[in-house]
Amino acid sequence: MTQVESRLSSPESVGMSANRLERIAPALQKYVDERGYPGFATLVSRRGQLIHAGLVGWQDREAEVPLAEDTIYRLYSMTKPIISTALMTLFEEGKFQLVDPVAKWIPAFGATKIAGPGGTLEDQSPLRPMQIRDVLTHTSGLTYDFLEDFPVSEQYRQHRICNDPTRTLEQFVDELATLPLAFAPGTQWHYSVGIDVAARLIEVISGQELGDFLQERLFGPLGMTDTAFGVPESARDRLAAMYGLPDIVSKDMTFSKLAMAFATGDLGRREVESTYPSDTPDVFQRGGHGLFGTASDYLLFANMLLTGKAEDGTRIIGRKTLELMHTNHLDPALLPYALAGVPVPGHGFGLGSRVAMDLGPAALTGSPGESGWAGAAKTYFWVDPVEEIVGVLMTQHMVGFDLPEADFRAVVYGAVED
């Protein structure tokens, strides 16, 4: 019996159907057989009890290495909720307020202008400064290299904002602060490198390096032994290979190029070590991506988001702080927000993650107040505080346009008995 299997409880003991949860494997197997996905690791807990642990497919298809419970994944944007939670532990200590200007802590952002048509600078500064809440809710005026909604993204690509892993986090943010904003803070929702700025805020406010802070506040107390900004040499054989579309943070990559690659069937094994290195943890520390981890480690973090506590009862973050994080912070005029031009109906956005508001428009089973996020390699998780259900899905398929996570969710909620 493996370590994960030894922790499994009966689904029926927490009001779930074991027979119905068995539908998860065939629901995901079709993506391995027909859609080029290498494999999936899935975990489900309810009321703090692990009730499902599944593995489908390969860690390395060509070498015929199957997925294992200790396979390590690049988390990409599932780094963001971890960073956001870490920053909010400082909020609880009275170290900052959400409405504080970012420039209070990173002065270079005090001189930032708004880009005009064609990326030129407008004469006027933003109506108000970028606030800490803005970087957590993606309303800061920042953007991403690969997004094309605003002309300033071309400057991001020229400056290799997300494409240079040799920069430290401090150097990354300093370079970012030299570029204009895409729009005035607070006036739009736009996915961005804002959580990287949040990560730098952690360093400045705490006086600690990001990785050390995360280890002290989250990874150590939660027992997340395989989560870090790198993979030790002794564990490299557990690192999953990447498949799917071209690397989203490769030089000059844009979302339209990815869509074209998808349309032409340009799928295969991908080399991502050069942009998401596993062997430079002292340099490559980011807030928007960068962490490595296992499915079981991430479940420890996600379960903590239900109660604010580790499995041993250690308080990590306060209940009221979690409620603040997982309520919608967007003005109704900004809803529905759109990710890469695609509207996300029925959802608002909290401090670092989406928040379900209306299940009808969302077209998903779940509960109002459910929160979570995903990563570029199709990693996914959600936390449902009403049903006390947590789900984690791990794979390594770059920018898939399929929705295996939606099928996973549908099966899980179809297994609820009470």
N, C-alpha and C positions, 0 to 999 in steps of 0.2 A: 504494500500500500504506500502510495506517495504521500508527501507532506500535505499537499492540497487535499487529496482524497481523504486523509485522516480527519480533516476538519469539516467534512460534509455532514450536514444535518438533513433529515427527511424533509422534503418540500411540504408534505402534508402537515408537519408539526408547526408550520407558520402559514397555513392556509393556501398552499400552492399544490398543483397537481404534478407529480413526477412524470406521469405518462405524457402529459402535454408538453413538459419541458424537453422531452426527448425529441420533439419536432425541431429543436434548434439545429442539430447537426445536419439533417437533410436540407433545411432551409438555406444553410450556408454552403453546403457541398456543391451546389449548382454553380456558385461563383468560382469555385476552384476548377470545376470540370469545364465550364463554358465561358468564363469571363476573364481568365488570366490571373486570378488572385492566387497567391501561393498557399494560403491557409489562414485559419482563424483560431484564436484562443478566446473563449468566452467564460465569464464569471457572472453569477447572479447571487445576490444576497437579499434576504428580507428580515427585517427586525433584528439586524445584526448577525444573522445566521447564514453561512454559506450554504446554498441549496443546489447550485449547479456549477460544474467545472467541465468545460468541453474543449477538445482539441480536434481540429480538422485540417489536414493538409501538411504543408512542408515549411520548415525553417529555411531550407536550401533545397530547391527543387532539383537542380542539376546534380548535386552531390547526394541526393536522396536522403537528406537528414530531416526526419519528421519534427514537427513542432513538439516542444516539451513544455512542462509547466514552468520551467525556469528560463525559457527563451527570453532574450533581451531585445527590446524594440526601440527604435528612435521614436520619441513621443511627438515630435514636431509641436503643433500648437496646443496639445494637451499639456505642454509646459505652462501655458498661460494661467489656468486656474490655480496651479501650485504657487506661482509667483504672486498672484493677486491675494491669495490667502495669507501668504507669508507677510506681504506688506500690511495687511489688515491686522496682524498681530501687533505691529507697531502703532497702528491707530488706536488699539485698545489701551496702549500705554500712555496715550495723550501726547505722542510725539509729533503728530500732525493732524490737520483737519482736511476733509475731502475737498473743501473749497479753497485751500491754500494754493497760491500760484506755484506751478512747477519751478519757476525761476527763483523762488525763495531758497530752493535747495540746489538747483542747477542754473546758475545765473545766466548762462549762455542763451537760455530760452527767453530771457527778457527782451532780447533785441529782435526776435523773430518777426518777419513780415509775412503778408499773405501774397501768394503768387497770383498774378493777373493772367489774362489770356495769353496763351502760348508760353506760360511759365515766367513771364516778366513780373517784376515786383510792383505792386500797387503802391501809391504814395502813402496810404494810411496804414497804421498798425491795426491789429485786431481790436474790436470794440471792448473786449475784456481779455485778460491773460489766460493762457492755458492753465487749467486747474488739475489737481491730482485726480479728481473724479473723472475728468475728461479722458485721461490716458487709460483709465480702467474700463471706461464704457465705449471706447472708440469714437469719441466725439471731439477729439483733440485738434483736428486739422492735419494730422499725420496720415501717411498712406503706406503702401508697400511697393517694392520694385516691380512686382509682376502684375499689379493692377493698373488699368489703363483709363480709369474714369477721369483723371485729372492730368494735365500736362506735366505737373511737377514730378510725376512718376518717372519720367525720362531722366530727370536729374538724379533721382534715386539710383537708377541703373548706371548712370555715368559714374556716380560716386561709389558704386558697389556696396550699397548700404547693407544688404542682406547676403552678399556674395563673397565677403571677405572674412573668413573665420580666423585670420591671423590677428585681427584687432581684438584688444581687450574690450570688455563691456564699456569702460570709461571712454576709450577711443571711439567706439561705435557711436555712443550717444553724443560725444563732442562733435563728430562729423555730421550726425543727423541735425544737430542744432544750427549748423551753418546753412541749411536749406530752408526755403520758404515753406509755409503751410499751404495746404491745398484749399482750405476754407477757414473761416473764422471759427474758433473753438466754441463748441456748444450748439452750432447751427445745423450740423448734419451728423449722421452716423456713417462711418466709413472704416472698414477693417484696416488695421494699421499696426505699426511697430510700437504702438503706445505702451504695451506691456513690457517692452524692452526698456522704455523710460522708467516704468514702475520698478523694474529690477535695479536700475541704477539708483533710484530713490532709496531702495532698501540699503544699498551700500553706503550712500551718503548719510542717511539718517542714523543708521546703526553703527557706522564706523567699521563694519565687517565686510569681508569679501562675500559675494553672493553665495557661492557654494558652501562656505562655512556657516553662513546664516541659515541656509536651508537645512543643513545637516543638524544644526542645533535646535531649530524651532520645529521642524517637521520630520525629516527622514529618521533621525535618531529616535525621538519619542514614539513614532509610529511603527518602528521596526522595518522601514523601507530599505533593506540592506543592499538592494541592487539598483537603486535610483541615484543617478549622479550625472555630471557633465562629462562623462567619458566612461569607458569600459576598461577595467584592468586587463592586462595581457592574459592573465590566468582565466579570464572569462570570455575572451574573444570568440571562442568556439561556440558560444551560446548566442552570439549576435545574429539576428535574422537578416537574410539577404533582402535587398529591395527589388521590387518589380513594378510594372505598370508604365505610366507615361513618363516623359522626360522630367528631370529634376526641377522642381518648381523654383528653387533658389539658384539655379545655374545662371551663368552670365547672360544678360539680355533676354532671359525668359519672360514671357508675358502670358496672361491667361488666354488670349486669343490663339497663341501658338500651341498651348496645351489643348485647347478645344479642337484645333485642326489635327493635332496628333491623335486625339481620340477618334475623330471622324474618319481618319485614314487607317485606323487600327495599328498605330505605332506603339505597340505594347511589348515589353520584354524586361529582361534583367537590367537593373540600373546601378551605376556606380555613384554613390553619394558621399563617400568618405571625404572627398576633397572639399565639399561644402558643409558637411555635418560630421566633423572628425571625431573619432572615438578615442584618440590618443593624446589630446592636448587639453585636458580638463582645467589646467591652470590659466589658460588663455581663452578658450572658447566657452564662455559663460554668457548666456543670453536670457531674456525674459519671455520672448515670443516663441522660441523653439530652443532646442539644444539639449534637453534632458534625454537620458536613456533610462529604461526601466522595464520591469516585468509586469505582466497582467496582475499577479497577486499583490505586488507592491502598490499598484495604482488602486486596487480595490481597498487596501488599507486607508489610503488617502480619501477615496470617495466615501467610504463608510463614515469616516470622521466628519465629513460635511453634513451628515445627518444629526449628529449629537454634539459635535465639537470636542469629542474625546477620543483618545486612543483605545485600543481593545482592553488595555489594563486599567482603564478609567482615568488616565492622566488627562487633564484638561489642556487642550491645544489652543482653542479659540472659543470665545463666548457665544452662547446661543443667540443673544440679541445681535451680535455682530454678524453671525451667519444670516440671520433674518434680513439685516440691512443689505448684505451682499447679494442675496438671492431674491430681492424685490426689483421690479422694473424701475430703472432710473431715467428712462427716455421720455421726453415730452411727447404727447400724443401726435404732434405734428411730424415727428420723426419716424412714426410707425406706419406700415411695417418697414423695418429696416431691410436693406438688400445686401447680400453677400455676393461679391463679384457680379453685381447686376441682377441677381436673382432674389426677388422678394422672399422674406421669411415670415409668412403670415401667422398670426396667433401667438407670436412671441414678442417679448420685450428684451431688454438687456440689463443685467445687473452689473456688479463690480467684478468683471472678469469672465462672465459666462452668460449664456442665453437663459431666459426665464420664460416658461410656458404661462400664457395668460388665458387663451381661449382655444380649447382643443378642436372645436369645429373647423375654423380656418386653418389650424395647424395640420389637420388631417392625420393626427397621430393619437394612438392610445396613450394614456398617461394621466396626469393630474395637474391642475393649475398649481403653479409654484415649483414644478419640476425644473431642475437646472442641469447644466452640463455643457460639454463642448466636444470638439473633435480635432483631429490632426490631419496634416496634408497627406499622410500615408494611410488614411482611412481608419486610424485609431478613433475610438468613440467611447464616451461614457455618459451616464445620466444618474441623477439622484432625485428620487421621488419622495418628498417628506410626508405626503399623505398616506401612501401605501407602504412607506418605509422599504421601498425597493431600490436597489442599486445595481446597475448593469455596467459591465466593462467588456469591450470588444477590442482585440488587438489583431492587427495584420500589418503587412508592409507592402502596400500597393499605392504608388504615387498618384495622387489626385484622381481617384476613381470617380466617374460620374454616375456609377451605379449606387444603389442604396441598400447594401447588405445590413447596415445598422437599423434601417426601418423594419426589415423583415425580422431581425433579432428582437427588436422591441415588441413587434406584434405578437410573436410567439410567447414571449415572457408574460405579457399582460393577458394573453389568452389562457394562461395557466393559473390565473388568480381565481381562487375558490371562495375566499371570504374577504 
